[in-house]
Amino acid sequence: MWYTGLGLAFERGEPEDVYWLIPGDFNYGTGAGQEVLGRLHDLPEVVMELEQDFCVGEITTDYSHSKQLIDTYATFALLYNWFPAEAQELRRLTERPRSEFFALRHGFLQDLLRQRWYAYEQTVVMLLNAVFNGRRISRFLVGSISDLPEGRDSLASAIQQMERTERVLKTLWLERHQARPGWAAEYATVMNRSDNVRRTAMTVLASTLG
């Protein structure tokens, strides 16, 4: 859906344009939701005014929130395993590497559309590509809003999200390293560490979300 929508927008757009995404599965009907909607136009404005290539929107949560737990103990832990240098840079830039709120510049979208597109965790891939290619990244605080009807992710949902992230990072790592001599041995080492990261994350998530 993102690929189709952003691809169509790109075909109709101009080099100076900025494109932005407002996910439809959040609750905008509450007072907080209406407040968030009222300032989401700032997302593309950040890109334009600060001359950025990509701006990621971050929802506000506390440190016991399920999304915070998943990103801390699973998403970032896996990122540090598969792409340690890039993960360090991303950790400095954002706490929400899987956010569905974002805006990006025409030229950066053009580069992304030329590459493999993933069915899930595409924001993580966008951010990694931005770091790979020295793109300018900023963040924008969206506010307090949720897409979770029951207030938090279930343990099963958290595990699925973690496993999806691992599959994407694994595929992206292979694409970037398989032409290098000795990549298979390195892959086996990184994969073994990834197994340990996943098991540790599952233990933490089970103790907090189970």
Rosetta blueprint (number, residue, H / E / L):
1 M L
2 W H
3 Y H
4 T H
5 G H
6 L H
7 G H
8 L H
9 A H
10 F H
11 E H
12 R H
13 G L
14 E L
15 P L
16 E L
17 D L
18 V E
19 Y E
20 W E
21 L E
22 I L
23 P L
24 G L
25 D L
26 F L
27 N L
28 Y L
29 G L
30 T L
31 G H
32 A H
33 G H
34 Q H
35 E H
36 V H
37 L H
38 G H
39 R H
40 L L
41 H L
42 D H
43 L H
44 P H
45 E H
46 V H
47 V H
48 M H
49 E H
50 L L
51 E L
52 Q L
53 D L
54 F E
55 C E
56 V E
57 G E
58 E E
59 I E
60 T L
61 T L
62 D L
63 Y L
64 S L
65 H L
66 S H
67 K H
68 Q H
69 L H
70 I H
71 D H
72 T H
73 Y H
74 A H
75 T H
76 F H
77 A H
78 L H
79 L H
80 Y H
81 N H
82 W H
83 F L
84 P H
85 A H
86 E H
87 A H
88 Q H
89 E H
90 L H
91 R H
92 R H
93 L H
94 T L
95 E L
96 R L
97 P L
98 R L
99 S L
100 E L
101 F L
102 F E
103 A E
104 L E
105 R E
106 H H
107 G H
108 F H
109 L H
110 Q H
111 D H
112 L H
113 L H
114 R L
115 Q L
116 R L
117 W L
118 Y L
119 A L
120 Y L
121 E L
122 Q H
123 T H
124 V H
125 V H
126 M H
127 L H
128 L H
129 N H
130 A H
131 V H
132 F H
133 N L
134 G L
135 R L
136 R L
137 I E
138 S E
139 R E
140 F E
141 L E
142 V E
143 G E
144 S L
145 I L
146 S L
147 D L
148 L L
149 P L
150 E L
151 G L
152 R L
153 D L
154 S L
155 L H
156 A H
157 S H
158 A H
159 I H
160 Q H
161 Q H
162 M H
163 E H
164 R H
165 T H
166 E H
167 R H
168 V H
169 L H
170 K H
171 T H
172 L H
173 W H
174 L H
175 E H
176 R H
177 H H
178 Q L
179 A L
180 R L
181 P L
182 G L
183 W H
184 A H
185 A H
186 E H
187 Y H
188 A H
189 T H
190 V H
191 M H
192 N H
193 R H
194 S H
195 D H
196 N H
197 V H
198 R H
199 R H
200 T H
201 A H
202 M H
203 T H
204 V H
205 L H
206 A H
207 S H
208 T H
209 L H
210 G L
